[in-house]
Amino acid sequence: MSNKITAVIVDDEGQARESLRRLLQFISDSVEVVDEVATIMDAAQSIETNNPDVVFLDIQLDGQLSFELFEVYPDLENKLVVFVTAHDHYAIRAIKLSAFDYILKPVDLDELSDCVKRLNEKLEDNFKPKFDALKSNLHKVEKVAVASRTGIEYVPISDLLFLEASGMYTVFHLQERQVVASKPVKEFEQMLPETFFRSHRGYLVNMKLVEEAKGQELKLVNGQSIPIARSKMNEFKSKWK
């Protein structure tokens, strides 16, 4: 198989995430860890964004059981999930969720190596063509998954006026409401189409919904105005409309 296996590691212990990543790198260069996260909500958003081939999932995450991720993000059932945990008494439940593998901590190198080998075989035979097709169509995505305090919300891009940085959070300003995401604004910049422009350090604006550009402000279709850096105005006008 010419393409690498893309993986997301979900574990609330930073040392455990790093250890697993290093083991995977040692075993084979066929596995690329595209993200490492610590919570269920961050996992759901990362999987939606990165579309990994496999998810290495710890079971106990900061007082929660990661089985809840299957409820928050139902499409996880279509992914290859490898549970990596110190608790063997969850194995039956994991099997019922069609887990690809169940590895106990501390991770045994031979066991993990065997898992990676079988992942390669599985993806080569069946899964990889489907994932490649999905990845090639990322530019057609019409919604962005936002992990908020109430769960995962799918925000329609066409309704999104601008994103505003608020510390380690991001406020999504839509036509008639706001959604607060538990990620900094820079995390969303690569997820959004080229119609979004960073007008200022803390703002990403949907150029399709800008009505007027004047001075150091952009007036939006709903009457709101947001700042634009003077150094950004010429670049903005060259891309706008």
C-alpha positions as a Markdown table, in Angstrom:
| # | Residue | x | y | z |
|---|---|---|---|---|
| 1 | Met | 0.0 | 0.0 | 0.0 |
| 2 | Ser | 1.6 | 3.3 | -1.1 |
| 3 | Asn | -0.4 | 5.6 | 1.1 |
| 4 | Lys | 0.3 | 5.9 | 4.8 |
| 5 | Ile | -2.2 | 4.9 | 7.5 |
| 6 | Thr | -3.5 | 8.1 | 9.1 |
| 7 | Ala | -4.2 | 7.9 | 12.8 |
| 8 | Val | -5.6 | 10.0 | 15.6 |
| 9 | Ile | -4.6 | 9.1 | 19.2 |
| 10 | Val | -7.1 | 9.8 | 22.0 |
| 11 | Asp | -5.8 | 9.7 | 25.5 |
| 12 | Asp | -6.1 | 12.1 | 28.4 |
| 13 | Glu | -2.5 | 11.5 | 29.5 |
| 14 | Gly | 0.1 | 13.4 | 27.5 |
| 15 | Gln | 2.9 | 10.9 | 28.3 |
| 16 | Ala | 0.7 | 8.0 | 27.1 |
| 17 | Arg | 0.0 | 9.8 | 23.8 |
| 18 | Glu | 3.7 | 10.5 | 23.3 |
| 19 | Ser | 4.7 | 6.9 | 24.1 |
| 20 | Leu | 2.2 | 5.4 | 21.7 |
| 21 | Arg | 3.2 | 7.8 | 18.9 |
| 22 | Arg | 6.9 | 6.9 | 19.4 |
| 23 | Leu | 6.1 | 3.2 | 19.4 |
| 24 | Leu | 4.1 | 3.5 | 16.2 |
| 25 | Gln | 7.0 | 5.5 | 14.6 |
| 26 | Phe | 9.5 | 2.8 | 15.7 |
| 27 | Ile | 7.4 | -0.1 | 14.4 |
| 28 | Ser | 6.7 | 1.3 | 10.9 |
| 29 | Asp | 6.9 | 4.4 | 8.8 |
| 30 | Ser | 3.5 | 3.4 | 7.3 |
| 31 | Val | 1.6 | 5.1 | 10.2 |
| 32 | Glu | 1.2 | 8.8 | 10.3 |
| 33 | Val | -0.2 | 10.3 | 13.5 |
| 34 | Val | -2.2 | 13.3 | 12.3 |
| 35 | Asp | -3.5 | 14.5 | 15.7 |
| 36 | Glu | -3.4 | 13.8 | 19.4 |
| 37 | Val | -6.3 | 14.8 | 21.6 |
| 38 | Ala | -7.4 | 14.3 | 25.2 |
| 39 | Thr | -11.2 | 14.6 | 25.4 |
| 40 | Ile | -14.2 | 13.1 | 23.8 |
| 41 | Met | -15.3 | 16.4 | 22.2 |
| 42 | Asp | -11.9 | 17.2 | 20.8 |
| 43 | Ala | -11.7 | 13.6 | 19.5 |
| 44 | Ala | -15.0 | 14.0 | 17.6 |
| 45 | Gln | -13.9 | 17.3 | 16.1 |
| 46 | Ser | -10.4 | 15.8 | 15.2 |
| 47 | Ile | -11.9 | 12.8 | 13.5 |
| 48 | Glu | -14.3 | 15.0 | 11.5 |
| 49 | Thr | -11.5 | 17.3 | 10.5 |
| 50 | Asn | -8.7 | 14.8 | 9.8 |
| 51 | Asn | -10.8 | 11.8 | 8.6 |
| 52 | Pro | -8.2 | 9.3 | 9.9 |
| 53 | Asp | -8.0 | 5.7 | 8.9 |
| 54 | Val | -7.7 | 4.5 | 12.5 |
| 55 | Val | -8.4 | 5.9 | 15.9 |
| 56 | Phe | -6.3 | 4.7 | 18.9 |
| 57 | Leu | -8.7 | 5.2 | 21.8 |
| 58 | Asp | -8.1 | 5.1 | 25.5 |
| 59 | Ile | -11.2 | 4.0 | 27.4 |
| 60 | Gln | -11.1 | 6.2 | 30.5 |
| 61 | Leu | -10.9 | 9.9 | 29.6 |
| 62 | Asp | -10.9 | 12.3 | 32.4 |
| 63 | Gly | -13.7 | 10.7 | 34.3 |
| 64 | Gln | -15.7 | 9.7 | 31.2 |
| 65 | Leu | -15.7 | 6.5 | 29.2 |
| 66 | Ser | -14.7 | 6.9 | 25.6 |
| 67 | Phe | -17.6 | 4.7 | 24.5 |
| 68 | Glu | -19.6 | 7.9 | 24.7 |
| 69 | Leu | -17.7 | 9.0 | 21.6 |
| 70 | Phe | -19.7 | 6.6 | 19.6 |
| 71 | Glu | -22.9 | 8.5 | 20.7 |
| 72 | Val | -21.4 | 12.0 | 20.1 |
| 73 | Tyr | -19.9 | 10.9 | 16.8 |
| 74 | Pro | -21.9 | 8.0 | 15.3 |
| 75 | Asp | -19.8 | 7.9 | 12.2 |
| 76 | Leu | -17.0 | 6.4 | 14.4 |
| 77 | Glu | -18.6 | 3.0 | 13.7 |
| 78 | Asn | -17.3 | 3.3 | 10.1 |
| 79 | Lys | -13.7 | 3.8 | 11.3 |
| 80 | Leu | -11.1 | 1.3 | 12.5 |
| 81 | Val | -10.9 | 1.7 | 16.3 |
| 82 | Val | -8.1 | 0.3 | 18.4 |
| 83 | Phe | -8.8 | 0.5 | 22.1 |
| 84 | Val | -5.6 | 1.1 | 24.1 |
| 85 | Thr | -6.3 | 0.8 | 27.8 |
| 86 | Ala | -5.1 | -0.4 | 31.2 |
| 87 | His | -8.5 | -2.0 | 31.9 |
| 88 | Asp | -9.3 | -5.4 | 30.5 |
| 89 | His | -12.8 | -5.6 | 31.8 |
| 90 | Tyr | -14.2 | -3.4 | 29.0 |
| 91 | Ala | -13.2 | -5.9 | 26.3 |
| 92 | Ile | -16.6 | -7.4 | 25.8 |
| 93 | Arg | -18.2 | -3.9 | 25.4 |
| 94 | Ala | -15.5 | -3.0 | 22.9 |
| 95 | Ile | -16.1 | -6.1 | 20.9 |
| 96 | Lys | -19.8 | -5.3 | 20.7 |
| 97 | Leu | -18.8 | -1.9 | 19.2 |
| 98 | Ser | -16.9 | -3.8 | 16.5 |
| 99 | Ala | -13.5 | -2.6 | 17.7 |
| 100 | Phe | -10.6 | -3.6 | 15.4 |
| 101 | Asp | -8.3 | -4.4 | 18.3 |
| 102 | Tyr | -8.0 | -4.1 | 22.0 |
| 103 | Ile | -4.5 | -3.6 | 23.4 |
| 104 | Leu | -3.7 | -3.5 | 27.1 |
| 105 | Lys | -1.3 | -1.0 | 28.7 |
| 106 | Pro | 1.6 | -1.0 | 29.1 |
| 107 | Val | 1.7 | -1.6 | 25.3 |
| 108 | Asp | 3.6 | -4.6 | 24.2 |
| 109 | Leu | 5.7 | -3.8 | 21.1 |
| 110 | Asp | 5.0 | -7.2 | 19.4 |
| 111 | Glu | 1.3 | -6.8 | 20.0 |
| 112 | Leu | 1.2 | -3.3 | 18.6 |
| 113 | Ser | 3.3 | -4.4 | 15.6 |
| 114 | Asp | 0.9 | -7.2 | 14.8 |
| 115 | Cys | -2.0 | -4.7 | 15.1 |
| 116 | Val | -0.3 | -2.4 | 12.6 |
| 117 | Lys | 0.4 | -5.2 | 10.2 |
| 118 | Arg | -3.3 | -6.2 | 10.2 |
| 119 | Leu | -4.3 | -2.6 | 9.8 |
| 120 | Asn | -2.3 | -2.4 | 6.6 |
| 121 | Glu | -3.9 | -5.5 | 5.3 |
| 122 | Lys | -7.4 | -4.4 | 6.2 |
| 123 | Leu | -7.0 | -1.0 | 4.6 |
| 124 | Glu | -5.3 | -2.3 | 1.5 |
| 125 | Asp | -8.1 | -4.8 | 1.0 |
| 126 | Asn | -11.1 | -2.7 | 1.7 |
| 127 | Phe | -11.1 | 0.7 | 3.5 |
| 128 | Lys | -8.4 | 2.8 | 2.0 |
| 129 | Pro | -10.1 | 3.5 | -1.4 |
| 130 | Lys | -13.2 | 4.8 | 0.4 |
| 131 | Phe | -11.2 | 7.2 | 2.6 |
| 132 | Asp | -9.1 | 8.4 | -0.3 |
| 133 | Ala | -12.3 | 9.3 | -2.2 |
| 134 | Leu | -13.6 | 11.2 | 0.8 |
| 135 | Lys | -10.3 | 13.1 | 1.2 |
| 136 | Ser | -10.3 | 14.1 | -2.5 |
| 137 | Asn | -13.7 | 15.8 | -2.0 |
| 138 | Leu | -12.9 | 17.8 | 1.1 |
| 139 | His | -13.3 | 21.1 | -0.9 |
| 140 | Lys | -17.0 | 20.2 | -1.3 |
| 141 | Val | -17.7 | 20.2 | 2.4 |
| 142 | Glu | -20.6 | 22.5 | 3.2 |
| 143 | Lys | -20.5 | 22.4 | 7.0 |
| 144 | Val | -17.8 | 22.5 | 9.7 |
| 145 | Ala | -17.9 | 20.5 | 12.9 |
| 146 | Val | -17.7 | 22.6 | 16.0 |
| 147 | Ala | -17.2 | 21.2 | 19.5 |
| 148 | Ser | -19.1 | 23.4 | 21.8 |
| 149 | Arg | -20.2 | 23.1 | 25.4 |
| 150 | Thr | -23.4 | 21.4 | 24.3 |
| 151 | Gly | -21.8 | 18.9 | 22.0 |
| 152 | Ile | -20.8 | 18.7 | 18.3 |
| 153 | Glu | -22.6 | 21.2 | 16.2 |
| 154 | Tyr | -22.4 | 21.3 | 12.4 |
| 155 | Val | -22.3 | 24.9 | 11.3 |
| 156 | Pro | -23.2 | 25.7 | 7.6 |
| 157 | Ile | -20.4 | 27.5 | 6.0 |
| 158 | Ser | -22.7 | 29.6 | 3.8 |
| 159 | Asp | -24.3 | 31.0 | 7.0 |
| 160 | Leu | -21.0 | 31.8 | 8.7 |
| 161 | Leu | -20.2 | 35.6 | 8.7 |
| 162 | Phe | -16.9 | 35.5 | 10.6 |
| 163 | Leu | -14.9 | 33.8 | 13.3 |
| 164 | Glu | -13.6 | 35.8 | 16.2 |
| 165 | Ala | -10.8 | 34.8 | 18.6 |
| 166 | Ser | -11.6 | 34.8 | 22.3 |
| 167 | Gly | -8.5 | 33.6 | 24.1 |
| 168 | Met | -8.3 | 29.8 | 23.6 |
| 169 | Tyr | -11.9 | 29.8 | 22.3 |
| 170 | Thr | -13.4 | 30.9 | 19.0 |
| 171 | Val | -16.8 | 32.6 | 18.5 |
| 172 | Phe | -18.6 | 31.6 | 15.3 |
| 173 | His | -20.8 | 34.5 | 14.2 |
| 174 | Leu | -23.6 | 33.3 | 12.1 |
| 175 | Gln | -26.4 | 35.3 | 10.5 |
| 176 | Glu | -28.8 | 35.0 | 13.5 |
| 177 | Arg | -26.8 | 33.4 | 16.3 |
| 178 | Gln | -23.4 | 32.6 | 17.8 |
| 179 | Val | -21.6 | 29.4 | 18.6 |
| 180 | Val | -18.6 | 29.2 | 21.0 |
| 181 | Ala | -16.0 | 26.6 | 20.0 |
| 182 | Ser | -13.5 | 25.1 | 22.4 |
| 183 | Lys | -10.6 | 25.6 | 20.0 |
| 184 | Pro | -8.5 | 28.7 | 19.1 |
| 185 | Val | -9.3 | 30.4 | 15.8 |
| 186 | Lys | -6.1 | 29.2 | 14.1 |
| 187 | Glu | -7.3 | 25.6 | 14.4 |
| 188 | Phe | -10.2 | 26.4 | 12.0 |
| 189 | Glu | -8.2 | 28.4 | 9.4 |
| 190 | Gln | -7.1 | 25.4 | 7.4 |
| 191 | Met | -10.5 | 23.7 | 7.7 |
| 192 | Leu | -12.4 | 26.5 | 6.0 |
| 193 | Pro | -12.5 | 27.2 | 2.2 |
| 194 | Glu | -10.4 | 29.9 | 0.5 |
| 195 | Thr | -13.4 | 32.3 | 0.7 |
| 196 | Phe | -12.4 | 32.9 | 4.3 |
| 197 | Phe | -9.8 | 35.6 | 4.8 |
| 198 | Arg | -7.8 | 36.6 | 7.9 |
| 199 | Ser | -8.6 | 40.3 | 8.0 |
| 200 | His | -7.0 | 40.8 | 11.4 |
| 201 | Arg | -5.1 | 38.8 | 14.0 |
| 202 | Gly | -8.3 | 37.7 | 15.7 |
| 203 | Tyr | -10.7 | 37.5 | 12.8 |
| 204 | Leu | -11.5 | 35.2 | 9.9 |
| 205 | Val | -14.2 | 36.7 | 7.6 |
| 206 | Asn | -16.4 | 35.1 | 4.9 |
| 207 | Met | -15.6 | 37.3 | 1.9 |
| 208 | Lys | -18.8 | 36.2 | 0.2 |
| 209 | Leu | -20.8 | 38.0 | 3.0 |
| 210 | Val | -18.8 | 41.2 | 3.0 |
| 211 | Glu | -20.8 | 44.1 | 1.6 |
| 212 | Glu | -18.3 | 47.0 | 1.8 |
| 213 | Ala | -14.6 | 47.5 | 2.5 |
| 214 | Lys | -13.8 | 51.0 | 3.6 |
| 215 | Gly | -11.0 | 52.4 | 5.8 |
| 216 | Gln | -10.0 | 49.8 | 8.3 |
| 217 | Glu | -13.4 | 48.1 | 8.5 |
| 218 | Leu | -15.4 | 45.5 | 6.6 |
| 219 | Lys | -19.1 | 45.9 | 6.6 |
| 220 | Leu | -21.1 | 42.6 | 6.4 |
| 221 | Val | -24.4 | 41.9 | 4.9 |
| 222 | Asn | -26.1 | 41.9 | 8.3 |
| 223 | Gly | -24.9 | 45.4 | 9.1 |
| 224 | Gln | -22.1 | 44.3 | 11.4 |
| 225 | Ser | -18.6 | 45.6 | 10.9 |
| 226 | Ile | -15.3 | 44.0 | 11.8 |
| 227 | Pro | -11.7 | 45.4 | 11.7 |
| 228 | Ile | -9.2 | 44.8 | 8.9 |
| 229 | Ala | -5.5 | 45.6 | 9.3 |
| 230 | Arg | -4.3 | 48.3 | 7.0 |
| 231 | Ser | -1.6 | 46.0 | 5.7 |
| 232 | Lys | -4.3 | 43.5 | 4.7 |
| 233 | Met | -6.6 | 45.7 | 2.7 |
| 234 | Asn | -4.9 | 45.4 | -0.8 |
| 235 | Glu | -4.7 | 41.6 | -0.5 |
| 236 | Phe | -8.3 | 41.5 | 0.6 |
| 237 | Lys | -9.6 | 43.5 | -2.3 |
| 238 | Ser | -7.6 | 41.4 | -4.8 |
| 239 | Lys | -9.5 | 38.3 | -3.5 |
| 240 | Trp | -12.9 | 39.8 | -2.8 |
| 241 | Lys | -15.7 | 39.2 | -5.3 |
